[in-house]
Amino acid sequence: MKLRTHLSADGLFGLIRKGFEEINDFRSSSRGIVLTDALMSAFAMFSLKDQM
């Protein structure tokens, strides 16, 4: 039986994170936060805003 792990919330968030990891980070080397983490935070805020 083939499982559909991409249909769960964790699976979808994993796909989003994978997409964010492919974006090149052109900021200076003295960055404090990894770009993927910053984008995931922005996505979280956007999704929370959508619920209101």
FENRAMO-V919493 format. One record per backbone hydrogen bond with DSSP energy under -0.5 kcal/mol. CO is the residue of the C=O (numbers start at 1). NH is the residue of the N-H. Records with the same first field share a line. If there is no record, write none. Layout:
CO: NH ; NH
//
This chain:
1: 3
3: 5
4: 7
5: 8
8: 12
9: 13
10: 14
11: 15
12: 16
13: 17
14: 18
15: 19
16: 20
17: 21
18: 22
19: 22
20: 23
24: 26
28: 31
34: 38
35: 39
36: 40
37: 41
38: 42
39: 43
40: 44
41: 45
42: 46
43: 47
44: 48
45: 49
46: 50
47: 51
48: 51 ; 52
49: 52
//
